[in-house]
Amino acid sequence: MNRSDEQAQREMLERLNQQMKVLDEAYEPVNIPSLASLEAQVKERRQSKRRADQVEMLLFWLVGIMLLTLGALLIRSSPAVYLGIQVLSVVAAIAIALILVGKRKETTNE
């Protein structure tokens, strides 16, 4: 390299350094949270998630018990209605499955 190329590179580096300093001064430094505060946030989120899971599981069990109770009462009071509901639910499930399979085939063919 000759001297003019070296001089041009030095000038470019000086301008880049000056521009970097301007950028550094323009933006505030980022506040990095402490490890203790991050651990506290993780612990709080885990506890809230655990509580939400417990509530969801409780509701699942309550709805399940309610449906089993209603099914038992229905089969004792009116077996024909109970069997009719069972047949309709199976037919509806098969129809929904066939519709979804048909839509999936249409999207793969396109």
Phi, psi and omega per residue, in radians:
M1 nan 2.548 3.089
N2 -1.659 3.048 -3.020
R3 -1.144 -0.591 -3.114
S4 -1.174 -0.671 3.094
D5 -1.143 -0.756 3.124
E6 -1.117 -0.729 3.132
Q7 -1.119 -0.728 3.134
A8 -1.135 -0.693 3.121
Q9 -1.151 -0.727 3.126
R10 -1.101 -0.744 3.129
E11 -1.112 -0.724 3.125
M12 -1.119 -0.737 3.108
L13 -1.108 -0.699 3.116
E14 -1.115 -0.766 3.101
R15 -1.108 -0.726 3.106
L16 -1.096 -0.738 3.108
N17 -1.102 -0.721 3.110
Q18 -1.101 -0.751 3.125
Q19 -1.150 -0.654 3.087
M20 -1.120 -0.690 3.099
K21 -1.123 -0.707 3.097
V22 -1.069 -0.768 3.108
L23 -1.116 -0.722 3.125
D24 -1.083 -0.673 -3.138
E25 -1.292 -0.507 -3.085
A26 -1.257 -0.570 -3.077
Y27 -1.836 2.474 3.100
E28 -1.325 2.617 3.114
P29 -1.183 2.600 -3.131
V30 -1.369 2.334 3.089
N31 -1.496 2.013 3.131
I32 -1.587 2.132 -3.134
P33 -1.178 2.703 -3.131
S34 -1.306 2.832 -3.141
L35 -1.096 -0.662 -3.126
A36 -1.117 -0.716 -3.137
S37 -1.206 -0.638 3.081
L38 -1.132 -0.738 3.108
E39 -1.119 -0.650 3.108
A40 -1.133 -0.705 3.106
Q41 -1.133 -0.725 3.119
V42 -1.112 -0.761 -3.138
K43 -1.102 -0.736 3.136
E44 -1.122 -0.740 3.125
R45 -1.151 -0.678 3.103
R46 -1.111 -0.735 3.137
Q47 -1.129 -0.746 3.138
S48 -1.163 -0.665 3.093
K49 -1.143 -0.709 3.120
R50 -1.103 -0.747 3.110
R51 -1.099 -0.762 3.138
A52 -1.107 -0.696 3.102
D53 -1.125 -0.694 3.125
Q54 -1.138 -0.736 3.116
V55 -1.126 -0.740 3.126
E56 -1.100 -0.735 3.126
M57 -1.149 -0.699 3.101
L58 -1.079 -0.786 3.112
L59 -1.121 -0.666 3.098
F60 -1.043 -0.831 -3.136
W61 -1.143 -0.699 3.132
L62 -1.125 -0.756 3.113
V63 -1.156 -0.710 3.112
G64 -1.077 -0.792 3.123
I65 -1.116 -0.703 3.133
M66 -1.110 -0.755 3.134
L67 -1.163 -0.690 3.092
L68 -1.127 -0.704 3.114
T69 -1.131 -0.796 3.113
L70 -1.106 -0.676 3.096
G71 -1.122 -0.728 3.123
A72 -1.146 -0.726 3.110
L73 -1.156 -0.669 -3.120
L74 -1.194 -0.709 -3.124
I75 -1.206 -0.523 3.113
R76 -1.346 -0.614 -3.083
S77 -1.501 -0.642 -3.086
S78 -2.632 1.543 -3.110
P79 -1.076 -0.569 -3.114
A80 -1.148 -0.738 3.121
V81 -1.140 -0.726 3.130
Y82 -1.048 -0.840 3.132
L83 -1.131 -0.651 3.099
G84 -1.081 -0.757 3.112
I85 -1.110 -0.718 3.129
Q86 -1.097 -0.773 -3.133
V87 -1.142 -0.772 3.129
L88 -1.089 -0.683 -3.133
S89 -1.192 -0.646 3.096
V90 -1.169 -0.762 3.131
V91 -1.107 -0.740 3.124
A92 -1.112 -0.721 3.131
A93 -1.120 -0.729 3.119
I94 -1.142 -0.728 3.138
A95 -1.109 -0.761 3.129
I96 -1.113 -0.732 3.124
A97 -1.098 -0.728 3.130
L98 -1.153 -0.682 3.108
I99 -1.122 -0.765 -3.140
L100 -1.150 -0.684 3.102
V101 -1.140 -0.699 3.114
G102 -1.110 -0.724 3.107
K103 -1.151 -0.651 -3.142
R104 -1.152 -0.711 3.118
K105 -1.136 -0.660 3.129
E106 -1.119 -0.730 -3.118
T107 -1.232 -0.573 3.107
T108 -1.317 -0.503 3.131
N109 -1.302 -0.421 -3.095
E110 -1.387 nan nan
